[in-house]
Amino acid sequence: MYNNSVFIDDSEVEETEDEVAKIKKWALQNNISQIALQELMNILRNKLLPQLPVSAKSFVGTKYTFNIENFVDPEEEHYQYVYFGLREGLLSCINTALHIDKVPLQINIDGIPLYKSSRKQLWPILCKVHHDPDIYKPFVVGIFCGYNKPKNINQYFRKFINEINTLQHDGLLISNRLIKPYIKCFVCDSPARSFLKGIKGHGGFSACERCTVHGERISNRTVYSEINALERTNESFRAQNDLEHHVAITPLLTIIPEIDMIKIFVLDSMHLGYIGVMKKLLVDYWMEGQLTIRMSRLQKKELSRRLDTIRKYIPTEFQRKIGALVNARKWKATEFRFFLLYCGPLVLKKILRSELYHHFLLLHVAFRILCSEKFKQYNNLTKIYLNKFFQILPLLYGLQSQVLNMHNLIHIPDDTINMNCDLNLITSFPFENYLGQMRKLIRTPNKPLEQICRRLEEKKYFNLKKPTIPKLFVVLKQNNNYLQENIIVIEKIKLRGLFTISHKRPDNCILLQDHRILLIKKIFYYEHDCESVEVFGLVLKRETKSVYQYPLESTLFQIWQIKKISDEIVTVPINEIKNKLIFLELNYAPLKSHKKYVIPLLHS
């Protein structure tokens, strides 16, 4: 499945580049302003690099003309639209060696505000090639720029639909091979899905996209308590059998061959599971809810202390470490994901009362299963657990708790079946990251769309490599000191393109193929055999009892409490590593001894 090893990732290539190319690449990758770049070029051109161009704009290859269309909507508000196209993006990224004949695409639409003091916003159409492993990055198909979301969805989608229909019919010739792209799924949040499908929003009585449950108003909220309502189908959607569900006729109905308007829109786990449900539980109920369910001041203080304790043990795969509990309302999705999938069962133990804790474990276990291909044989259980989670909600949190996000939990297991993959492969995380990078391309408030077009054109210079299957390992950092004669030490290495391991905490705990747990002390190779990297470390002895037993044993997921770090030293080749583990230490009361736990990474 993986290619051979590679020994230092990009340095060998960079050494062959001339200085001018390096400066250009540096300026583009770091989004250096043209004023700053011009000043640097003036200094360098004076004596060091006289061959540099006079103009910074010509140096980075800024394109000035783009097909930006200007419109005026019925309310006389001006907006702009630029369409780059699917074809260009696919030609630049698809590696034909990774596909037989068909290429599945994920489409994302979302709105992003540009400034705090203005209503101006962008509504990009993004596309990403679906692949396992997840090696493709999103690219822009088109961008709408205005003071509201697009009011004319037919105009917004016209070019996209025309092009996808052509590509699905005729295919795309890449490297003398005919590839046929097709839409696998739309990955959007709930408001964007309502906008695209022309249906009621999340407060409507017939707002559920998957079933015909009819909402009712309780305590100023629309709740959807029924779990066995008639399921919606592509046929019933196109016939508009439920008139209360529809508010417009979507242009997506004209895509040929027709798409399944129910299954193709996935219930994004990022917005639903992490920002939606997990945030609701932690912030609105446990921290700020009614007296009967919220934590006491001392319990909040203890939970905050536990989170502070484990923060230093969070590995590098998590770009954002979990924040302070007092700022939980401002946490990002990745922090709520870490809480739900990893640390929640540990830090909440003996803080939440038993029925709340076991209710949370239903959600935790279901999402651990749905987010890993390794546990897909248990997918049928997730439907049971999430149904039970939803049915218990009003008993614990009141009748008003069964809002649309909570109701959609009973439907999200269907996505892993319909898409034939785990939730981590059909999530908004890569699209949200791309949107954040796009916003950074804007340097001044004047003409933001034009600036984005220019920066995207410039970035094509160093986005020339097409994705490939990850190498078995890539050495990221090497120590030039010898461990012994002819034995060279590696400080940091990336394995299978998924996770980084090191000889230092918090990246030095691994699960071996034989299910032993190893705390790495050294990574090394022999000087004349750089392909044979080995690790040696200490075996961790586990407790026999599970960390939790309900609704499944934690040991099923290789979540263990560690009994001790043994004196047993093991040396194994790097291909014996099965997974990376998070190695947490936590004391359940101040001044008490730390307990140690290991939890396998899921999203790596």
Order of alpha helices (4+ residues) and beta strands (2+ residues): alpha-alpha-alpha-alpha-beta-beta-alpha-beta-beta-beta-beta-alpha-beta-beta-alpha-beta-beta-alpha-beta-alpha-alpha-alpha-alpha-alpha-alpha-alpha-alpha-alpha-beta-beta-beta-beta-beta-beta-beta-beta-beta
